[in-house]
Amino acid sequence: MKHAKLLTLVLALLMALPMHAVLKEEDLSKTLYILRKELTKTYLEMEENMKSSKEMNKRILTNLFSTMSRSNQNALMLYSQKPDYVFDLTYACHEATDQYQDFKKATLPFRQYVDKMNTEIARYDSLVTSLSKMPTRRLDDSARVDHDVCLTLAVNIRNNYMETRERMTEYIKYYERAEEQLKTLNDYANLRYNEIQTNIFKNGGEPYWDIIKSMQYQMSKTADSVTDKYKPIEGVKSQWDIKIITFLFLFILIYGTLAIVLNIIAIKYVLPKRFRSAEFLKKRTCIILATTTITFALILGILRATVNQNFLIMASGLLVEYSWLLGVILISLLLRVDGNQIKSAFKIYTPLIVIGFIVITFRIVLIPNDLVNLIFPPILLVCALWQWYLIRRYNKKIPKSDMNYTYISLGVFVASVICSWMGYTLLSVQMLIWWIMQLTCILTITCISEWMHKYSDSHHIYEQPVSKTWMFRFVYRVLLPVMGLCSVIISIYYAADVFNLSDVVMGIITKRFIDTDSISVSILNIIVVASLWFLFGYINRISLALLRQHFVEKDPRTADSRSVMGRNVLQVVVWGAWLLISLAIMKVSNTWLIVISGGLSTGIGFAMKDILENIYYGISLMAGRIKIGDWIECDGTKGKVSSISYTSTMIEAIDGSVIAFQNSQLFTKNYKNLTRNHGFVLSLIPFNVAYGSNVKQVCSLVEDAVVNMKHPNIDKKKKVRAVFTEFGDSSVNFQLLCWVDAVKQIYVVSDIMECIYDTLNKNNIEIPFPQRDIHVKNTPLDNQ
C-alpha cells in the first residue's frame, strides 16, 4: 500500500493526543483551571491533525479502491487462463500472489487503533459524566466558566474520537473485503502453481518420438494455438498485442546492429592510439560485445522505469537479467583470458548464450506449450551437438577452468535433451536456466578471485603485499565462499522465476524439513550456519595473528608457549560461539544437552581425572613457568623444551633422545629450570694441591687465571671464587665457584679445569695423586 508508513505516523499521532493527567491541586477551582488548559491544548492539536489527515483519508480510500480494482483485474486474468499456456498462467499466478503478499505487508493495524479509540471514548465519557454531575453552586464565577469550558471541550474531543472510530471501522470493512478477495485469488494461484509443478517434475508431456509419429497433426494443432494466441482482436488495443512484441524484437535487432557499428567506429577512429595495444586489438570483439550489452541493459532499465506499459515492463525486466548474465560472461573472459584465447573461450560459451536467449524469448512472448513441445527438443539437440563440436575443436585453446565448465555444460545439455525427448520439456528449460545462472555466478566468483590475486601481486600497502591485509583475507576467505553458497539458491531461484515459481522456491528453501520440539532445520538455516563457519574461521585466524604479534612484542622468549595457550583458548571461545549461534539458528533445545551433560559429568570427571590434571598443569606451565627453548633437568635428564601441550611437555635431551614428561610429573618432581632467570648456573669445580702449598697463593692464582681467560660463556657480572673446603688424606682440597652458561656447562667446565691444571703446573704447585707402598716379605717356606 502506498503511503502506508505516513498513514501509520498520522494515526500514531492521533493516538498520542490524549490530554495530560491533572493531579490534586490546592482546591477544585485550581484543578478545573488546569484541566481547562490541558483540554484546550488537546482539542487544538486534535483539530490541527484532523485537518491534515483529511487528505490522507482520501488517499487511503483511493488506495483501497485501487487495490480492489487491481484485484478484480488479476482475477479476470487468472481465471481466464488456459492450462496449455504455462507462461501466461504462471505470469497471472505470480501477479495474484505478489499482490496478496504486498497487501499483507502493508496492512495497517486498524483494529488496534479502534481498540485505542474505544478506550479513549470510554475515558472521555466518564469525564463528561463527572463534569455534568459536578455541583457548581459553591464555585466562584471563574471556576464555573472553567467548568463549562471543560465540559464543552470534553464532549467535542469525545465526538472527534467517535468520528475517527467510525472512519476506522469503515476502513476495516474495505480491508477485510479486499483481503478476502486477494486471499481467494492467492489460494487459487497456489493451487495452479502445484499443478504446474506436477506437470514440470512428475507428469511431463507426450514423448517427442510420439510427436514425430503424428507430426502433421501436431503441426496443425500448434498452428491453431499460435493463431489463437497471437492473432490481434479487431478493434481492441491491448498492451500485449503482437505488434508490440514484434516492435520490441525489432528494436533489439536494430539497437544491437547500431551499437556494434558505433563501437567499431569509436574504437577505430575515436579511441587514442596509445590504448589500441596488440592485446586490446585481440580482445576488441569481446570488448564491443561487452559494452553493447552494458549500454543495452542501461537503456532497458531506463525504459522499465519510465514507461507505464505492462508488456514492456515485464519484457525489459527479463532482458535486463539476461544482459547481466551475458555481461558477466564477457567481462569475466576479458579479465581472465589472454588475447590469444579469448575468441575461442567466447565461442565455447556460445551455445549456452543462444539457448538462454531462446528461453528468455519464450518467456517474453508467453509462447504456447504446443509450440514449445514441438520446437524446443530439436533446438536442444542441435545446441548439444554444437557444444560437443566446440569442445572437440577448442579443447586445447582455452584455459583449463573454462574447459571444465564447458564439460559440465555439455552434461547439462545432454540431460536436458533426454528430459525434453521424454516429454519433460519444461523441466529441461528449468535445468538449462539453472546452469546458465549458476555458471554466471561461478564465473563472477572466479573472476573476482583471479583479479584479486593479480592485483595483490603488483600492489603493496604499508610495505606489505595486499594479500596480507585483513580486508583481502576477509573478501577472499569469507565473502567469496559465502557468495558460492548463496549462488546455489540464487540460481535455483532465478530458474524458477522463468515460470514465476520463485515464491514456491523460497517456500521450499525456508521450509523446515526437520521441525520437532528439539530441533528445526531448513535449507536456509544450513546455508546460514555454513556461512557463519567461514566468518568465524576468519575471526579465528585474525585473532591468532594479532595474539601472536602481541606476545612477540611483549616477550619473544615466551611467545611460542604463550601462543600455544592463546591459540587453544581462542579456538574454544570462537568455535564455541559459532556452535552456540548455530544451535540457536537450528533451534536446538538445550534440555537434552543438560540431561546428558548432567548424567555424564560424574563419570567423565572420574575418567578424565588425570587428563584434566595434566591440562591444569599444562596451562600453568604455558603461563610462564617453562617456555619453549628452556633447558631443564628432571630425574637426571637434562634437555631443551621443544613443545608444551595441555597434556605433556617434550624434552630434547643432550644425548639426542626425545622424552615426553606428563605435565603433572614436572610439578610433582623436583625439576630444575636451567635458563629461567639469566641462563647461567653455578658450577662447583673441585681441585687439590699437595700439603705444604701456600693456600692463599693457590686461590689467588686460580681465580686470576680463570678471570683472565675471558671466556664468553662465563658470567662476568658474578665473581669467580676459589674456596678451601677440606683436609684430604693426601691433599688440600679446594672448590672453584663459577657461574657458567647452562646450555654449554660441560664444555665450559672442561675449559676451566684445563686452565686450573695449566696454572698449577706453571707455578710449580704440586697436584698430588694417590700413592701406595708395596712391601714384599719372605716367609719360612720361601727360604726352604
LONU-711113 format. One record per residue (C-alpha): x, z, y. Coordinates in steps of 0.1 Angstrom, whole numbers, padded with zeros to 4 digits, always signed. Example, Ala and Ser with C-alpha at 12.3 -4.5 7.8 and 13.67 -1.06 7.14 Angstrom:
2
+0123+0078-0045;+0137+0071-0011;
# end
This chain:
784
+0000+0000+0000;+0013-0009+0035;+0018+0019+0060;+0014+0045+0032;+0042+0066+0045;+0030+0066+0080;-0005+0075+0069;+0008+0104+0049;+0026+0116+0080;-0005+0114+0101;-0026+0132+0075;+0001+0159+0072;+0000+0164+0109;-0038+0168+0108;-0034+0194+0080;-0009+0213+0102;-0032+0216+0131;-0050+0249+0122;-0047+0275+0150;-0021+0302+0151;-0034+0336+0140;-0042+0363+0165;-0031+0398+0159;-0046+0431+0171;-0042+0435+0208;-0049+0464+0232;-0087+0456+0233;-0113+0430+0224;-0111+0412+0257;-0074+0406+0253;-0079+0393+0218;-0106+0369+0230;-0084+0356+0257;-0055+0349+0233;-0079+0333+0208;-0092+0310+0235;-0057+0298+0243;-0049+0291+0206;-0082+0273+0200;-0078+0252+0232;-0043+0242+0221;-0055+0233+0186;-0085+0214+0199;-0064+0193+0223;-0039+0185+0196;-0066+0175+0172;-0083+0152+0198;-0049+0136+0205;-0042+0130+0168;-0077+0118+0162;-0073+0091+0188;-0040+0079+0173;-0054+0079+0138;-0084+0056+0145;-0061+0026+0143;-0046+0039+0112;-0081+0044+0097;-0088+0007+0103;-0055-0002+0086;-0064+0019+0056;-0098+0002+0052;-0081-0032+0057;-0055-0025+0030;-0082-0012+0006;-0103-0043+0011;-0072-0065+0008;-0062-0047-0024;-0097-0052-0039;-0096-0089-0028;-0063-0095-0044;-0075-0076-0075;-0105-0100-0077;-0082-0129-0073;-0060-0117-0101;-0090-0110-0123;-0102-0146-0119;-0067-0159-0126;-0061-0137-0156;-0095-0141-0173;-0094-0179-0169;-0060-0185-0186;-0059-0204-0219;-0038-0188-0247;-0019-0221-0252;-0004-0218-0216;+0020-0190-0223;+0039-0193-0190;+0007-0194-0170;-0007-0164-0189;+0024-0143-0185;+0025-0150-0148;-0011-0139-0145;-0005-0108-0166;+0026-0099-0145;+0006-0102-0113;-0021-0079-0126;+0003-0052-0140;+0025-0054-0109;-0004-0048-0085;-0016-0018-0106;+0019-0003-0106;+0023-0008-0068;-0011+0007-0063;-0003+0038-0083;+0030+0043-0064;+0013+0040-0030;-0018+0061-0039;-0022+0089-0013;-0033+0124-0023;-0067+0122-0006;-0082+0149-0029;-0056+0174-0017;-0064+0165+0019;-0102+0171+0011;-0094+0204-0005;-0074+0214+0025;-0103+0203+0048;-0127+0224+0028;-0105+0254+0032;-0103+0249+0070;-0140+0242+0073;-0148+0274+0055;-0124+0293+0077;-0140+0280+0109;-0175+0286+0095;-0166+0323+0092;-0150+0323+0127;-0182+0307+0142;-0204+0332+0124;-0183+0361+0136;-0183+0349+0172;-0221+0342+0170;-0229+0377+0158;-0205+0395+0182;-0223+0416+0208;-0212+0407+0243;-0232+0432+0265;-0203+0456+0269;-0178+0428+0277;-0169+0420+0313;-0177+0386+0328;-0142+0372+0320;-0144+0383+0283;-0179+0367+0280;-0166+0334+0293;-0137+0336+0268;-0162+0344+0240;-0184+0314+0248;-0155+0290+0251;-0140+0302+0218;-0174+0297+0201;-0177+0262+0215;-0141+0252+0205;-0145+0266+0170;-0177+0246+0165;-0161+0214+0177;-0130+0219+0156;-0152+0226+0126;-0171+0194+0133;-0139+0174+0136;-0127+0186+0102;-0161+0178+0087;-0159+0143+0101;-0124+0139+0087;-0135+0152+0053;-0164+0126+0052;-0139+0098+0060;-0115+0110+0033;-0144+0111+0008;-0152+0076+0017;-0116+0066+0011;-0117+0083-0022;-0147+0062-0033;-0129+0029-0023;-0097+0041-0040;-0115+0050-0072;-0133+0017-0073;-0100-0002-0067;-0082+0019-0092;-0108+0014-0119;-0108-0024-0114;-0070-0026-0114;-0067-0004-0144;-0091-0026-0163;-0070-0056-0154;-0038-0038-0164;-0052-0028-0198;-0063-0064-0204;-0029-0078-0193;-0011-0054-0216;-0034-0065-0245;-0025-0101-0238;+0012-0091-0235;+0010-0077-0270;-0004-0110-0283;+0024-0129-0266;+0050-0106-0281;+0034-0111-0315;+0034-0149-0311;+0071-0148-0300;+0086-0124-0325;+0062-0124-0355;+0037-0152-0359;+0055-0181-0343;+0040-0216-0345;+0040-0247-0365;+0074-0256-0380;+0089-0287-0364;+0091-0307-0396;+0053-0304-0399;+0051-0316-0363;+0072-0346-0372;+0048-0354-0401;+0019-0356-0376;+0038-0369-0346;+0012-0393-0334;-0015-0365-0334;+0009-0341-0317;+0018-0366-0290;-0018-0373-0283;-0026-0336-0282;+0003-0329-0259;-0007-0358-0236;-0041-0343-0232;-0026-0308-0225;-0003-0323-0198;-0031-0343-0182;-0054-0313-0182;-0026-0291-0168;-0011-0313-0140;-0039-0338-0130;-0049-0329-0095;-0086-0320-0089;-0101-0343-0064;-0110-0327-0031;-0092-0295-0039;-0059-0284-0022;-0040-0260-0045;-0007-0242-0039;+0001-0252-0075;-0006-0289-0071;+0017-0313-0090;+0026-0329-0057;+0042-0296-0045;+0061-0293-0078;+0073-0329-0075;+0084-0322-0039;+0104-0292-0049;+0124-0310-0075;+0129-0340-0052;+0142-0315-0027;+0166-0301-0052;+0179-0336-0061;+0183-0347-0025;+0199-0314-0015;+0223-0315-0044;+0234-0350-0037;+0237-0344+0001;+0256-0312-0004;+0281-0327-0027;+0287-0356-0004;+0291-0333+0026;+0315-0311+0007;+0336-0341-0003;+0338-0353+0033;+0346-0318+0045;+0374-0314+0020;+0388-0348+0026;+0386-0351+0063;+0379-0317+0079;+0400-0293+0058;+0435-0289+0072;+0462-0305+0050;+0481-0272+0046;+0452-0259+0025;+0450-0290+0003;+0477-0280-0021;+0481-0295-0056;+0464-0266-0072;+0435-0269-0047;+0430-0306-0054;+0429-0299-0092;+0401-0274-0086;+0383-0295-0060;+0354-0305-0082;+0347-0269-0092;+0350-0257-0056;+0325-0283-0044;+0300-0272-0071;+0305-0235-0063;+0300-0240-0025;+0270-0262-0032;+0254-0236-0055;+0260-0208-0030;+0245-0226+0000;+0216-0238-0022;+0209-0201-0031;+0210-0191+0006;+0186-0218+0016;+0162-0209-0012;+0165-0172-0002;+0155-0181+0034;+0127-0203+0022;+0114-0175+0000;+0114-0150+0029;+0097-0173+0054;+0072-0195+0035;+0039-0180+0025;+0033-0203-0004;+0028-0187-0039;+0044-0215-0059;+0074-0218-0036;+0079-0180-0037;+0079-0180-0075;+0100-0211-0079;+0126-0202-0053;+0130-0167-0068;+0138-0182-0102;+0161-0209-0087;+0180-0182-0068;+0186-0163-0100;+0197-0195-0118;+0220-0203-0088;+0236-0168-0091;+0242-0174-0129;+0258-0208-0122;+0278-0195-0092;+0292-0166-0112;+0304-0190-0139;+0320-0213-0114;+0337-0186-0093;+0350-0169-0125;+0366-0202-0135;+0381-0207-0101;+0397-0172-0101;+0408-0171-0137;+0417-0206-0148;+0445-0227-0135;+0440-0262-0122;+0451-0280-0153;+0425-0262-0174;+0395-0258-0150;+0378-0291-0157;+0379-0286-0194;+0367-0250-0190;+0338-0261-0169;+0328-0288-0194;+0328-0263-0222;+0301-0243-0204;+0280-0274-0195;+0256-0273-0225;+0246-0237-0216;+0242-0246-0179;+0220-0275-0188;+0198-0256-0212;+0195-0228-0187;+0182-0252-0161;+0158-0268-0186;+0143-0233-0194;+0140-0224-0157;+0123-0257-0151;+0098-0249-0179;+0092-0216-0162;+0087-0231-0128;+0063-0259-0138;+0045-0235-0162;+0048-0260-0190;+0021-0260-0217;+0030-0247-0252;+0023-0280-0268;+0049-0298-0247;+0075-0270-0253;+0070-0271-0291;+0073-0309-0291;+0104-0315-0269;+0124-0282-0270;+0137-0282-0306;+0152-0317-0303;+0168-0307-0270;+0183-0276-0286;+0197-0296-0314;+0213-0321-0291;+0228-0292-0270;+0241-0275-0301;+0258-0307-0313;+0271-0313-0277;+0286-0278-0277;+0302-0284-0311;+0317-0316-0299;+0332-0300-0267;+0347-0272-0288;+0365-0297-0310;+0377-0317-0281;+0388-0289-0257;+0398-0263-0283;+0434-0260-0271;+0429-0269-0235;+0411-0238-0222;+0420-0200-0222;+0415-0181-0254;+0389-0158-0239;+0367-0187-0228;+0371-0203-0262;+0359-0171-0279;+0328-0170-0256;+0322-0207-0264;+0322-0200-0302;+0296-0173-0296;+0276-0198-0275;+0277-0222-0304;+0264-0194-0327;+0235-0187-0303;+0227-0224-0302;+0226-0226-0340;+0204-0196-0343;+0181-0210-0316;+0179-0243-0333;+0170-0227-0366;+0143-0205-0349;+0128-0234-0330;+0126-0257-0360;+0110-0229-0380;+0083-0226-0353;+0096-0197-0332;+0103-0219-0302;+0096-0192-0276;+0119-0168-0295;+0147-0194-0292;+0141-0196-0255;+0145-0158-0253;+0177-0159-0272;+0193-0185-0250;+0183-0169-0217;+0196-0136-0230;+0230-0151-0239;+0233-0170-0207;+0227-0138-0187;+0250-0118-0210;+0278-0144-0207;+0274-0143-0169;+0278-0105-0169;+0308-0108-0192;+0325-0134-0171;+0318-0113-0140;+0335-0082-0155;+0363-0103-0169;+0369-0120-0135;+0370-0086-0117;+0393-0071-0143;+0418-0100-0142;+0417-0103-0104;+0424-0065-0101;+0455-0069-0123;+0468-0098-0103;+0462-0080-0070;+0478-0048-0082;+0509-0066-0094;+0515-0081-0059;+0504-0052-0037;+0516-0017-0031;+0501+0014-0014;+0525+0041-0002;+0553+0025-0021;+0535+0026-0055;+0516-0001-0073;+0479-0004-0066;+0472+0001-0103;+0485+0037-0099;+0459+0046-0073;+0428+0067-0081;+0404+0040-0068;+0419+0013-0090;+0417+0035-0120;+0381+0045-0112;+0370+0009-0109;+0389-0002-0140;+0382+0028-0163;+0347+0038-0151;+0328+0011-0132;+0338-0019-0154;+0329-0002-0187;+0296+0011-0172;+0289-0024-0160;+0295-0036-0195;+0270-0011-0209;+0244-0019-0183;+0248-0057-0187;+0232-0055-0221;+0200-0041-0207;+0201-0064-0176;+0205-0094-0199;+0176-0084-0221;+0155-0076-0191;+0163-0110-0175;+0155-0129-0207;+0122-0111-0210;+0114-0118-0173;+0112-0155-0182;+0078-0147-0198;+0072-0118-0173;+0078-0093-0201;+0102-0073-0180;+0078-0043-0178;+0074-0043-0215;+0112-0043-0220;+0116-0014-0196;+0089+0004-0215;+0109-0001-0247;+0142+0009-0231;+0127+0041-0217;+0106+0049-0247;+0118+0079-0266;+0121+0067-0302;+0130+0102-0312;+0107+0127-0295;+0104+0161-0310;+0104+0197-0297;+0142+0200-0303;+0155+0165-0292;+0143+0135-0273;+0163+0102-0274;+0158+0068-0258;+0180+0037-0253;+0183+0046-0216;+0194+0081-0225;+0221+0068-0248;+0235+0044-0221;+0235+0072-0195;+0254+0095-0219;+0279+0068-0227;+0284+0061-0190;+0290+0097-0183;+0316+0097-0211;+0336+0072-0191;+0332+0091-0159;+0342+0124-0174;+0372+0108-0191;+0383+0096-0157;+0379+0130-0142;+0399+0145-0171;+0428+0121-0166;+0429+0125-0128;+0427+0163-0131;+0455+0164-0157;+0477+0142-0135;+0471+0165-0104;+0477+0196-0125;+0510+0182-0139;+0522+0173-0104;+0513+0208-0092;+0533+0225-0120;+0563+0203-0114;+0563+0210-0077;+0559+0248-0083;+0584+0253-0111;+0599+0223-0130;+0613+0246-0157;+0578+0259-0168;+0560+0226-0161;+0559+0215-0197;+0545+0247-0212;+0520+0253-0184;+0509+0216-0186;+0500+0222-0223;+0478+0252-0214;+0463+0235-0184;+0455+0203-0204;+0437+0222-0231;+0417+0243-0206;+0408+0213-0185;+0397+0194-0216;+0375+0222-0227;+0359+0225-0192;+0355+0188-0186;+0342+0178-0220;+0322+0209-0223;+0304+0200-0190;+0298+0165-0204;+0284+0179-0236;+0260+0202-0218;+0248+0175-0195;+0244+0151-0224;+0223+0178-0243;+0202+0182-0212;+0196+0145-0209;+0187+0143-0246;+0165+0174-0240;+0181+0191-0270;+0166+0226-0275;+0192+0254-0274;+0171+0276-0297;+0186+0263-0329;+0221+0264-0313;+0215+0301-0305;+0203+0308-0340;+0231+0291-0358;+0258+0305-0335;+0244+0340-0339;+0244+0337-0377;+0278+0322-0380;+0295+0342-0353;+0304+0372-0375;+0316+0351-0404;+0336+0328-0381;+0351+0358-0364;+0365+0372-0396;+0376+0338-0410;+0393+0329-0377;+0409+0363-0370;+0445+0351-0375;+0438+0318-0357;+0422+0335-0327;+0451+0360-0326;+0476+0331-0325;+0456+0314-0298;+0456+0345-0277;+0493+0350-0281;+0498+0312-0275;+0480+0315-0242;+0502+0344-0233;+0534+0325-0242;+0523+0294-0222;+0515+0316-0192;+0553+0320-0187;+0568+0343-0213;+0585+0314-0230;+0588+0279-0217;+0599+0247-0234;+0636+0244-0233;+0643+0281-0235;+0669+0294-0260;+0656+0323-0281;+0668+0343-0310;+0643+0357-0336;+0651+0370-0371;+0687+0360-0368;+0677+0324-0359;+0689+0310-0326;+0675+0278-0312;+0657+0260-0284;+0620+0260-0279;+0607+0224-0284;+0570+0229-0281;+0543+0256-0277;+0508+0251-0290;+0479+0275-0294;+0489+0285-0329;+0527+0281-0332;+0560+0277-0314;+0585+0251-0327;+0622+0260-0325;+0651+0236-0329;+0678+0258-0345;+0715+0254-0338;+0720+0241-0374;+0697+0212-0367;+0667+0225-0386;+0632+0228-0370;+0614+0261-0376;+0578+0270-0368;+0570+0305-0358;+0535+0317-0356;+0528+0330-0321;+0518+0364-0334;+0552+0366-0351;+0571+0363-0318;+0551+0392-0305;+0553+0415-0335;+0590+0409-0340;+0619+0415-0316;+0628+0381-0303;+0654+0375-0276;+0649+0350-0248;+0685+0340-0240;+0676+0319-0209;+0647+0337-0195;+0664+0353-0164;+0695+0334-0154;+0708+0316-0186;+0738+0340-0192;+0742+0366-0219;+0767+0395-0222;+0794+0388-0248;+0814+0417-0262;+0847+0402-0274;+0869+0427-0294;+0907+0426-0294;+0935+0452-0302;+0972+0459-0294;+0998+0480-0310;+1003+0517-0303;+1028+0522-0275;+1014+0494-0253;+1005+0501-0217;+0967+0503-0217;+0962+0497-0180;+0986+0467-0181;+0967+0452-0211;+0933+0455-0194;+0946+0440-0161;+0964+0411-0178;+0934+0401-0199;+0909+0404-0170;+0931+0384-0147;+0938+0357-0173;+0901+0352-0181;+0891+0351-0144;+0919+0326-0137;+0905+0303-0164;+0877+0294-0140;+0856+0285-0170;+0824+0266-0159;+0803+0285-0185;+0813+0320-0173;+0791+0337-0147;+0812+0341-0117;+0788+0365-0100;+0795+0392-0125;+0828+0409-0130;+0849+0405-0162;+0859+0439-0176;+0882+0450-0204;+0874+0485-0217;+0893+0508-0241;+0870+0515-0270;+0888+0535-0297;+0920+0545-0315;+0922+0524-0346;+0941+0531-0378;+0969+0508-0368;+0959+0496-0333;+0945+0505-0300;+0911+0487-0298;+0896+0470-0267;+0864+0450-0258;+0861+0424-0231;+0827+0423-0214;+0820+0388-0201;+0787+0370-0191;+0787+0335-0207;+0762+0306-0210;+0737+0315-0236;+0735+0279-0250;+0773+0274-0253;+0781+0310-0261;+0800+0303-0293;+0823+0277-0276;+0829+0299-0245;+0838+0330-0267;+0863+0308-0286;+0879+0297-0253;+0881+0333-0241;+0896+0346-0274;+0922+0318-0272;+0931+0329-0236;+0934+0366-0247;+0957+0357-0276;+0980+0335-0254;+0981+0361-0227;+0992+0389-0250;+1018+0368-0267;+1031+0356-0233;+1036+0392-0222;+1052+0403-0255;+1024+0426-0263;+1022+0431-0300;+0990+0423-0317;+0990+0445-0349;+0977+0434-0382;+0972+0454-0414;+1004+0460-0435;+1008+0476-0469;+1040+0490-0486;+1042+0485-0523;+1064+0509-0544;+1074+0499-0579;+1082+0528-0602;+1099+0527-0636;+1081+0546-0664;+1098+0561-0695;+1086+0532-0716;+1103+0507-0693;+1137+0525-0700;+1134+0521-0737;
# end
